[in-house]
Amino acid sequence: MTPTDPDLILRCLTSDDTAAFGDLVRRHQSAVRGFLRHLTRGDSARSDDLAQETFIRAWRGLAGYRGGSRFGTWLLGIAYNLFRNERRGQRNDPAFDAGNEFPAAASTGNLSDLRQDLASALDRLPGDERTALALSLQFSLTHEEIAATTGWPLGTVKTHLSRGKEQLRGLLAAWNPSPP
Amino acid sequence: MSLDDPRLEEWLREALREPQLPDDGFAERVLAALPPRGQPLDRYRAALAISWTASGAGIAAALCLAGSTDWAAGVLARLVNAATLLTGRPWISFAVTVAFVSYMGGLYAARAAVGSLGRSR
């Protein structure tokens, strides 16, 4: 039987079991690295460095994990804080704050065109709104979990989500809402 | 016509869907970089406990030098009153009270640190 996250955490805490922590890393690395790649807009080297630091911090602070949220959500919170602190150190991170130039949406009804336009539209959103949408739709986090992960008040989470969707609607207005 | 929420969310989920990233030795790199868990914190706690205890010991010595065998509350109260009367500065009462509470906190921190060090062995 596959041990659960709490089982592995308990083994880490009681006997400093690095093998158990290795299992946790393997289980959650994709989500943490994927989230950081999303935040860094695809910078895989930078996101992997941040992901490694995320797991090291998690190892150090494992005793502080109270189990109030899912372990994966807790890890995403550490990752987001690390990214935010790194960004503060750099003052401006144009890759996070401003998107790429968005080509005019083409309403040809072609599915790959739609995907391309969606990806471009997402890239064009401000960083916080993109992050909120990714946490909600890619990682299926609840509003409360997004608030816990990012440290934003619940109202801010809802604002970022609704503003992000509103902007996407505007950017994708050329697309007919009929099924692609 | 505008895109309704469920349709937009469905499209977004599709656009954001990413394949599972292969580990590619990532976990091994993390494990190789892991520090011994808890040691820096234990050292910090121990240093804190020692400094608190030293300051507490200073206060205890001052109380003993006051020449009384009535430990703690009575001596402390008399010391505070005497200090307030002599100096005419009521803030001394506050300072001594804070120092006393800190001393008790120091004892607690020392006990926690000793327990923590014992566990990490």
Interface residues (C-beta under 8 A of the other chain):
Chain A: C12 D16 T18 F21 G22 V25 R26 Q29 S30 R33 G34 D48 A51 Q52 F55 I56 W59 R60 L62 A63 L114 R115 L118 A119 L122 L133 A134 L137 Q138 K165 L168 R169 L172 A173 W175 N176 P177 P180
Chain B: M1 S2 L3 D4 D5 R7 L8 E9 W11 L12 R13 E14 A15 L16 R17 E18 Q20 L21 D23 F26 A27 E28 R29 V30 L31 A33 L34 P35 P36 R37 G38 P40 L41
